[in-house]
Amino acid sequence: MKLFSGSSNRPLAEKIAIELKTKVSPSEIFVFPDGERRIQIQDTVVDEDVVIIQPTTPPAEIHYFELFFLADAAKRSGAKSVTAVVPYLGYQRQDHVFRDGEAVSLEVIVNTMQSVSIDKVISFDLHTIKIPEVFSIPMLHLSALPLFAREIQKQGWGGLDTVLVSPDMGGIRRIKIISEMLKDMPYVTIEKNRDLATGHVEMEEIRGEITHRVVIVDDMISSGGTIVKAAQALRAKGAKEVYVFVTHPVFSSDAPKILQDSAVDKVYVTDSVFVPKERQFPKLRILSLAPVIAGALG
Ligand code: R5P
């Protein structure tokens, strides 16, 4: 197996390589003055299973193109197979037509993956369980929930004073799964309303009883609006400790600042998305997906 990394999350690729007792193979991603990329893999891959680590985080277009070029380079150089490890799958929220006239952007991306001979995709905590259906190539849908459940147990949170929270109705399946992992820890759901035109979120109703400690579980933080509003609403209902477990720290614009200034005590995320030092904040805790990914590849 030969492991390559695009530019979006080299530290994760290095950690996966350590887990697999191998090295990240060299490649060059040259950026021309106009922003175009020229990719060259610099290792022999003839008859090898090639793995490319590249979460397609913002700027998703650039990271997708790097992935496509790396896959193309590997196949042209004789690779037997190409597996794309895309822990965070960009454009996943555009998996169907929400309003007349919209594109199904994710389907365009999957078609392109297929056209550059990517054989398999591995991703984590997709926004809906229907997303793998958009894929015409094998897709392994993994989850950070077992990692989160272990951390919650390690912290000793449970009993009558802790409740899990899904900050929107779309997360019910996710919250039921982690509740089962935690010996049927009780959960509540929040009805969230998002204005599709502005992206603005409002928490409409909390369904269930709030206890001393609440543990919000979600798939991603982008603007931070969902978590900040959910934490406010939960505190208003009497929660005294608010913890957050989210797989993908996309952290667009000023999300780190609004999370640090929010009613949340700690925000646990994974390294599916690289968060540079200057975007990290005191309430942030990062858990690594590398052992899980290595296990799936090994
Ligand atoms: C939405 O349905 C997702 O599960 C997340 O709650 C959402 O994408 C988070 O986005 P933001 O941080 O911008 O509110």
Boltz pocket constraint, residues with backbone or C-beta under 6 A from the ligand:
constraints:
  - pocket:
      binder: B
      contacts: [[A, 127], [A, 167], [A, 168], [A, 170], [A, 171], [A, 199], [A, 201], [A, 218], [A, 219], [A, 220], [A, 221], [A, 222], [A, 223], [A, 224], [A, 225], [A, 226], [A, 227]]
      max_distance: 6.0
